[in-house]
Amino acid sequence: MGVTVETMGNQFVFDTRAASSRTHSEDRAEVFGYDDVLIVVVADGAGGVSGGAAASDALVGAVRARIGGQPFDPYDMRAWSAVLSRVDSDLARSAAGGETTAIVAVVGPAGVVGVSAGDSEAWIVGSRTDRLSEKQDRARIGTGQACPTPFHRRVIDGVLVIATDGLFRHARSDAIAASCATGDIADIAGRLVDLPRLRSGAYPDDVTVVVVRATPIPSAEQGQ
Protein backbone atom coordinates (compact mmCIF):
# COMPACT_ATOMS: atom_id res chain seq x y z
CA MET A 1 0.00 0.00 0.00
CA GLY A 2 2.96 2.36 0.36
CA VAL A 3 3.53 4.90 3.11
CA THR A 4 0.85 7.52 3.82
CA VAL A 5 1.67 10.97 5.18
CA GLU A 6 -1.04 13.53 5.95
CA THR A 7 -0.29 17.24 5.86
CA MET A 8 -2.46 20.34 5.94
CA GLY A 9 -5.17 19.66 3.38
CA ASN A 10 -3.33 16.88 1.54
CA GLN A 11 -2.55 13.22 1.85
CA PHE A 12 0.65 11.93 0.27
CA VAL A 13 1.18 8.26 -0.44
CA PHE A 14 4.61 7.17 -1.59
CA ASP A 15 6.56 4.01 -2.26
CA THR A 16 10.22 3.34 -3.04
CA ARG A 17 11.52 0.35 -4.96
CA ALA A 18 14.99 -0.67 -6.12
CA ALA A 19 16.44 -3.55 -8.12
CA SER A 20 19.87 -4.53 -9.37
CA SER A 21 21.68 -7.53 -10.74
CA ARG A 22 24.75 -6.51 -8.75
CA THR A 23 25.49 -7.27 -5.12
CA HIS A 24 25.84 -3.59 -4.29
CA SER A 25 23.75 -1.01 -6.12
CA GLU A 26 25.14 2.52 -6.44
CA ASP A 27 21.64 4.04 -6.50
CA ARG A 28 20.28 5.78 -3.44
CA ALA A 29 16.82 7.14 -2.59
CA GLU A 30 15.30 8.55 0.58
CA VAL A 31 12.07 10.33 1.47
CA PHE A 32 12.07 12.76 4.39
CA GLY A 33 9.04 14.28 6.09
CA TYR A 34 9.33 17.90 7.22
CA ASP A 35 6.33 19.90 8.48
CA ASP A 36 3.79 19.75 5.65
CA VAL A 37 6.09 18.52 2.87
CA LEU A 38 7.89 15.43 1.64
CA ILE A 39 11.48 15.82 0.49
CA VAL A 40 12.60 13.20 -2.01
CA VAL A 41 16.24 12.65 -2.96
CA VAL A 42 17.39 10.26 -5.66
CA ALA A 43 21.03 9.69 -6.61
CA ASP A 44 22.64 7.36 -9.15
CA GLY A 45 26.34 6.80 -8.57
CA ALA A 46 28.17 6.62 -11.88
CA GLY A 47 29.08 3.06 -12.82
CA GLY A 48 32.55 2.55 -14.23
CA VAL A 49 33.83 5.44 -12.14
CA SER A 50 35.34 4.63 -8.76
CA GLY A 51 33.48 6.07 -5.80
CA GLY A 52 30.00 6.08 -7.36
CA ALA A 53 28.29 4.67 -4.28
CA ALA A 54 30.22 7.03 -1.99
CA ALA A 55 29.17 9.97 -4.16
CA SER A 56 25.50 8.94 -3.88
CA ASP A 57 25.87 8.61 -0.11
CA ALA A 58 27.50 12.06 0.08
CA LEU A 59 24.60 13.62 -1.81
CA VAL A 60 21.96 12.01 0.43
CA GLY A 61 23.95 12.98 3.52
CA ALA A 62 24.14 16.60 2.39
CA VAL A 63 20.37 16.70 1.89
CA ARG A 64 19.81 15.19 5.32
CA ALA A 65 22.14 17.77 6.89
CA ARG A 66 20.36 20.63 5.11
CA ILE A 67 17.00 19.48 6.44
CA GLY A 68 18.41 19.40 9.96
CA GLY A 69 19.99 22.85 9.68
CA GLN A 70 18.52 26.21 10.56
CA PRO A 71 17.13 28.34 9.10
CA PHE A 72 15.50 25.94 6.67
CA ASP A 73 12.94 26.71 3.98
CA PRO A 74 12.17 23.52 2.05
CA TYR A 75 10.89 25.52 -0.94
CA ASP A 76 14.13 27.52 -1.35
CA MET A 77 15.41 26.22 -4.68
CA ARG A 78 18.52 28.39 -4.52
CA ALA A 79 19.49 26.72 -1.26
CA TRP A 80 19.00 23.27 -2.79
CA SER A 81 21.06 24.28 -5.82
CA ALA A 82 23.78 25.41 -3.42
CA VAL A 83 23.71 22.01 -1.69
CA LEU A 84 24.21 20.19 -5.00
CA SER A 85 26.93 22.62 -6.09
CA ARG A 86 28.78 22.21 -2.80
CA VAL A 87 28.74 18.41 -3.06
CA ASP A 88 29.88 18.72 -6.68
CA SER A 89 32.89 20.82 -5.63
CA ASP A 90 33.75 18.64 -2.64
CA LEU A 91 33.71 15.44 -4.67
CA ALA A 92 35.71 16.98 -7.52
CA ARG A 93 38.43 18.06 -5.07
CA SER A 94 38.48 14.75 -3.20
CA ALA A 95 41.04 12.10 -4.10
CA ALA A 96 38.32 9.47 -3.53
CA GLY A 97 36.10 11.44 -5.90
CA GLY A 98 33.13 9.71 -7.43
CA GLU A 99 30.24 11.04 -9.49
CA THR A 100 26.48 10.85 -9.12
CA THR A 101 23.28 12.19 -10.57
CA ALA A 102 21.00 14.11 -8.22
CA ILE A 103 17.34 15.00 -7.90
CA VAL A 104 15.88 16.77 -4.87
CA ALA A 105 12.13 17.28 -5.02
CA VAL A 106 9.94 18.97 -2.40
CA VAL A 107 6.30 17.89 -2.56
CA GLY A 108 3.66 19.77 -0.58
CA PRO A 109 0.67 22.13 -0.68
CA ALA A 110 2.55 24.38 -3.14
CA GLY A 111 2.95 21.55 -5.64
CA VAL A 112 6.44 20.28 -6.38
CA VAL A 113 9.71 22.21 -6.57
CA GLY A 114 13.13 20.78 -7.04
CA VAL A 115 16.56 20.77 -8.62
CA SER A 116 18.34 18.14 -10.67
CA ALA A 117 21.64 17.34 -12.34
CA GLY A 118 22.72 14.37 -14.43
CA ASP A 119 20.38 11.92 -16.12
CA SER A 120 18.04 10.73 -13.39
CA GLU A 121 14.58 12.12 -14.11
CA ALA A 122 11.36 13.36 -12.52
CA TRP A 123 8.05 13.01 -14.35
CA ILE A 124 4.43 13.75 -13.52
CA VAL A 125 2.38 11.04 -15.25
CA GLY A 126 -1.33 11.70 -15.57
CA SER A 127 -3.54 12.57 -18.52
CA ARG A 128 -0.23 13.53 -20.12
CA THR A 129 3.42 13.10 -19.22
CA ASP A 130 5.16 16.20 -17.85
CA ARG A 131 8.94 15.72 -17.80
CA LEU A 132 9.96 18.06 -15.01
CA SER A 133 13.69 17.50 -15.41
CA GLU A 134 13.71 17.60 -19.21
CA LYS A 135 15.91 20.73 -19.41
CA GLN A 136 18.41 19.70 -16.73
CA ASP A 137 22.15 19.92 -17.25
CA ARG A 138 23.64 16.46 -17.84
CA ALA A 139 26.96 17.04 -16.03
CA ARG A 140 27.01 14.83 -12.94
CA ILE A 141 27.67 15.88 -9.37
CA GLY A 142 31.37 15.27 -8.77
CA THR A 143 32.63 16.42 -12.15
CA GLY A 144 33.16 19.93 -10.82
CA GLN A 145 30.98 21.15 -13.70
CA ALA A 146 27.47 20.35 -12.48
CA CYS A 147 24.84 23.03 -13.03
CA PRO A 148 21.75 22.22 -10.92
CA THR A 149 18.57 23.01 -12.85
CA PRO A 150 15.36 23.98 -11.01
CA PHE A 151 11.81 22.85 -11.77
CA HIS A 152 8.43 23.84 -10.33
CA ARG A 153 4.82 22.82 -10.85
CA ARG A 154 1.98 24.26 -8.77
CA VAL A 155 -0.20 21.17 -9.17
CA ILE A 156 0.69 17.47 -9.30
CA ASP A 157 -1.85 16.27 -11.86
CA GLY A 158 -1.18 12.55 -11.65
CA VAL A 159 1.60 10.43 -10.21
CA LEU A 160 5.05 11.87 -9.50
CA VAL A 161 7.76 9.45 -10.62
CA ILE A 162 11.39 10.14 -9.67
CA ALA A 163 13.85 7.51 -10.80
CA THR A 164 17.34 6.74 -12.00
CA ASP A 165 18.12 6.17 -15.66
CA GLY A 166 17.89 2.44 -15.03
CA LEU A 167 14.16 3.03 -15.58
CA PHE A 168 14.04 5.81 -18.15
CA ARG A 169 16.82 4.50 -20.41
CA HIS A 170 15.57 0.92 -20.49
CA ALA A 171 11.77 1.29 -20.52
CA ARG A 172 9.52 2.86 -23.13
CA SER A 173 7.70 6.07 -22.28
CA ASP A 174 4.32 4.54 -23.11
CA ALA A 175 5.04 1.58 -20.83
CA ILE A 176 5.91 3.93 -17.98
CA ALA A 177 2.69 5.87 -18.54
CA ALA A 178 0.61 2.68 -18.69
CA SER A 179 2.18 1.44 -15.44
CA CYS A 180 0.98 4.60 -13.68
CA ALA A 181 -2.59 4.47 -14.99
CA THR A 182 -4.19 2.12 -12.46
CA GLY A 183 -3.68 0.54 -9.06
CA ASP A 184 -2.45 1.76 -5.72
CA ILE A 185 0.96 3.33 -5.27
CA ALA A 186 2.63 0.04 -4.35
CA ASP A 187 1.27 -1.61 -7.52
CA ILE A 188 2.59 1.28 -9.61
CA ALA A 189 6.04 1.22 -8.01
CA GLY A 190 6.26 -2.54 -8.45
CA ARG A 191 5.33 -2.38 -12.13
CA LEU A 192 7.78 0.44 -12.81
CA VAL A 193 10.77 -1.27 -11.21
CA ASP A 194 9.96 -4.43 -13.16
CA LEU A 195 9.85 -2.71 -16.59
CA PRO A 196 13.61 -2.80 -17.32
CA ARG A 197 13.98 -6.46 -16.34
CA LEU A 198 15.35 -8.62 -19.14
CA ARG A 199 13.87 -11.98 -20.14
CA SER A 200 16.71 -13.64 -18.27
CA GLY A 201 15.50 -11.93 -15.10
CA ALA A 202 18.61 -9.73 -14.92
CA TYR A 203 18.65 -5.94 -15.00
CA PRO A 204 20.76 -3.98 -17.51
CA ASP A 205 21.43 -1.31 -14.87
CA ASP A 206 20.60 -0.47 -11.27
CA VAL A 207 17.08 0.93 -11.05
CA THR A 208 15.53 2.92 -8.22
CA VAL A 209 12.04 4.42 -8.28
CA VAL A 210 10.17 6.75 -5.92
CA VAL A 211 6.46 7.22 -6.66
CA VAL A 212 4.30 9.86 -4.96
CA ARG A 213 0.57 10.54 -5.25
CA ALA A 214 -1.10 13.56 -3.64
CA THR A 215 -4.82 13.64 -2.92
CA PRO A 216 -6.84 16.31 -1.10
CA ILE A 217 -8.15 15.37 2.34
CA PRO A 218 -11.92 15.90 2.52
CA SER A 219 -12.89 18.62 4.96
CA ALA A 220 -15.15 17.90 7.93
CA GLU A 221 -17.98 19.66 6.12
CA GLN A 222 -17.50 17.50 3.01
CA GLY A 223 -17.57 14.37 5.15
CA GLN A 224 -20.98 15.20 6.59
Secondary structure, 3 states (H helix, E strand, C coil): CCEEEEECCEEEEEEEEEECCCCCCCEEEEEEEECCEEEEEEEEECCCCCCHHHHHHHHHHHHHHHHHCCCCCCCCHHHHHHHHHHHHHHHHHCCCCCCECEEEEEEECCEEEEEEECCCEEEEECCCEEECCCCCCCCCECCCCCCCEEEEECCCCCEEEEECHHHHCCCCHHHHHHHCCCCCHHHHHHHHHHCCCCCCCCCCCCEEEEEEEEEECCCHHHHC
